[in-house]
Amino acid sequence: MNTNSNSYTIIYASVMVIIVAFLLAFVSSSLKERQDTNVKLDKMKQILSSLNISEDELKQDAEAAYNKYVVADQIIDLNGNVVAENGGFEVSSKSLKEADLNQVPLYVCKVNGETKYVAPLYGAGLWGPIWGYISFNSDKKTVYGTYFSHEGETPGLGAEITTEAFQSSFEGKQLQEGGDVKISVVKNGKVANSSCEVDGISGGTITSKGVDAMLHDCLKRYANFFNK
């Protein structure tokens, strides 16, 4: 075959593309189990972070810590009734658009002998998705802890939702009253009711509004559970 011909170039390129595609598919398939495990462990760490579990304990063995603190992984309906056990973890791996909007995940946890609840959160920031978890006390009225993350918020601005300073500012705030969500993120420096309002990120107004909307949109689906 004439190696200088166009047909040779096309055939050679096609064969190389097929070989590379096969190798990439093989590598992806080989690593899928490990990738799935890493995703699962990362989600466990996020849930535990919202419970203020120390970073040292998470680094030692996240799965063992998860099994220690999370005593029930439930799905509840909008009436606040448990409809499934051991299913909330999978549901919370989906976005709200993919999940059944008539059911929500709920994690029942024990920290220092006290019951805590954790609910997942999904929303939109300035540049893309934001998400997190919020834990609350057994009274279902006050926040115990939070964890927030994002896909592409601006470093030093919206991305500050991942900092301990921002997340810890939610602790002890009023979560809800009569099923109505009270916890709110307001413009930086504009807190009028410190019992339920949190300062937004300076320079990250849109991301802060996204966190506020995320909290209200997701937590309102737990209204009947709060009232039980």
C-alpha positions in Angstrom: 0.0 0.0 0.0 1.2 3.5 -0.8 1.9 5.0 2.5 1.7 8.5 1.0 -1.8 8.1 -0.3 -4.9 9.6 1.2 -6.5 6.2 1.6 -3.6 5.0 3.7 -3.8 8.1 6.0 -7.5 7.6 6.5 -7.3 3.9 7.2 -4.3 4.4 9.6 -6.1 7.2 11.5 -9.3 5.1 11.7 -7.5 2.1 13.1 -5.7 4.3 15.7 -9.0 5.9 16.8 -10.6 2.5 17.3 -7.6 1.3 19.3 -7.5 4.3 21.5 -11.3 4.2 22.0 -11.0 0.5 23.0 -8.3 1.2 25.5 -10.1 4.2 27.0 -13.3 2.1 27.4 -11.3 -0.8 28.9 -9.6 1.5 31.4 -12.9 3.2 32.3 -14.6 -0.1 32.8 -11.7 -1.4 35.0 -11.8 1.7 37.2 -15.6 2.0 37.5 -15.8 0.0 40.7 -13.1 2.1 42.4 -14.7 5.3 41.1 -18.1 4.3 42.5 -16.5 3.5 45.8 -14.8 6.9 45.9 -18.0 8.7 45.1 -19.8 6.8 47.9 -17.1 7.5 50.4 -17.1 11.2 49.5 -20.8 11.4 50.0 -20.4 9.7 53.4 -17.8 12.3 54.3 -20.1 15.2 53.3 -22.9 13.8 55.5 -20.6 13.4 58.4 -19.1 16.8 57.9 -22.6 18.3 58.4 -22.6 16.6 61.7 -19.4 18.3 62.7 -17.4 15.1 62.8 -13.7 15.9 62.9 -11.6 15.7 59.8 -9.2 13.4 61.6 -11.9 10.8 62.2 -13.0 11.0 58.6 -9.5 10.5 57.3 -9.1 7.3 59.4 -12.1 5.4 58.1 -15.0 7.3 56.6 -17.2 4.2 56.2 -16.7 3.1 59.7 -17.5 6.6 61.0 -20.6 6.7 58.8 -21.8 3.3 60.2 -21.0 4.6 63.7 -23.1 7.8 63.5 -25.8 7.1 60.9 -28.3 4.7 62.5 -31.0 4.9 59.8 -31.0 5.8 56.1 -34.6 6.5 55.2 -36.9 7.8 52.6 -39.9 9.7 53.8 -43.0 11.0 51.9 -44.2 14.6 51.9 -46.5 13.7 54.8 -43.5 12.9 56.9 -44.0 9.1 57.0 -41.2 6.7 56.4 -41.8 4.7 53.2 -38.4 2.9 52.9 -35.4 2.1 55.0 -31.8 2.0 53.6 -32.7 4.0 50.5 -32.1 7.6 51.2 -28.4 7.4 50.4 -29.1 6.4 46.8 -31.9 9.0 46.4 -29.6 11.8 47.7 -27.1 10.9 45.0 -29.5 12.2 42.4 -30.4 15.8 41.6 -33.9 17.0 42.4 -34.8 16.7 38.8 -34.0 13.0 38.8 -35.4 12.2 42.2 -39.0 11.5 43.1 -40.2 14.9 44.2 -42.9 13.1 46.4 -40.2 11.5 48.5 -37.1 12.8 50.3 -34.1 11.3 52.0 -33.6 11.5 55.7 -30.6 10.3 57.8 -31.2 9.6 61.5 -28.0 9.9 63.4 -26.6 9.6 66.9 -23.9 12.0 68.0 -22.7 11.9 71.6 -25.9 10.0 72.5 -28.2 12.7 71.0 -30.4 12.2 67.9 -29.7 14.4 64.9 -31.3 14.4 61.5 -29.6 15.2 58.2 -31.2 16.3 54.9 -29.6 16.7 51.5 -29.7 20.0 49.6 -29.5 20.8 45.9 -29.5 24.2 44.2 -27.8 26.5 41.7 -25.1 29.1 42.3 -23.7 31.7 39.9 -21.8 29.4 37.6 -23.3 26.0 38.2 -24.8 23.5 40.7 -24.3 23.9 44.5 -25.2 21.2 47.0 -24.8 20.2 50.6 -26.3 18.7 53.7 -27.9 20.3 56.8 -28.2 18.6 60.2 -30.6 19.6 62.8 -31.3 18.7 66.4 -34.0 16.3 67.7 -36.3 19.2 68.4 -36.4 19.7 64.6 -36.2 23.4 65.2 -32.5 24.3 65.4 -29.5 23.7 63.1 -26.7 21.5 64.3 -24.4 21.8 61.4 -24.0 22.2 57.6 -21.9 21.2 54.7 -21.9 23.1 51.3 -20.0 22.5 48.1 -20.1 23.7 44.5 -19.1 22.9 40.9 -17.6 26.2 39.7 -18.2 29.2 42.0 -15.6 32.0 42.0 -12.6 31.4 44.3 -12.5 34.0 47.1 -16.2 34.9 46.4 -19.0 32.4 45.9 -16.6 29.5 46.6 -16.4 30.7 50.2 -19.6 28.7 50.9 -17.2 25.8 51.5 -15.3 27.5 54.3 -15.7 26.6 57.9 -16.4 30.2 58.8 -19.5 30.3 56.6 -20.7 26.8 57.4 -20.3 27.2 61.2 -22.4 30.4 61.1 -25.5 28.3 60.7 -25.0 26.4 63.9 -27.7 27.0 66.5 -29.9 29.0 64.1 -33.7 28.5 64.1 -34.4 26.0 61.3 -38.2 26.3 61.1 -41.4 27.3 62.9 -44.6 25.4 62.4 -43.2 23.8 59.3 -42.2 27.1 57.7 -38.5 27.4 56.9 -37.0 30.2 58.9 -33.2 29.8 58.3 -32.1 32.3 55.7 -29.0 33.7 54.1 -29.2 37.5 53.7 -27.0 40.1 52.1 -23.7 40.5 54.0 -24.1 43.0 56.8 -27.9 43.0 56.6 -28.8 40.5 59.3 -31.9 41.8 61.1 -32.8 38.6 63.0 -29.8 36.8 64.3 -31.8 33.9 65.5 -32.4 32.6 62.0 -30.5 34.8 59.6 -26.9 34.2 58.3 -24.6 36.7 56.7 -24.1 36.0 53.0 -20.7 36.0 51.3 -19.2 39.4 50.7 -18.9 39.8 46.9 -20.8 36.5 46.4 -24.3 37.8 46.4 -25.7 35.5 43.7 -24.2 32.4 45.3 -25.5 33.4 48.7 -28.9 33.8 47.2 -28.5 30.4 45.7 -27.8 28.9 49.1 -30.8 30.7 50.6 -33.1 29.4 47.8 -31.6 25.9 48.1 -32.4 25.8 51.8 -36.0 27.0 51.4 -36.7 24.9 48.3 -35.4 21.7 49.8 -36.4 22.0 53.4 -40.0 23.0 52.7 -40.5 19.4 51.5 -39.9 18.3 55.1 -42.6 20.6 56.6 -44.9 17.7 57.7 -41.9 15.8 59.2 -41.0 18.9 61.2 -44.5 19.1 62.6 -44.6 15.4 63.7 
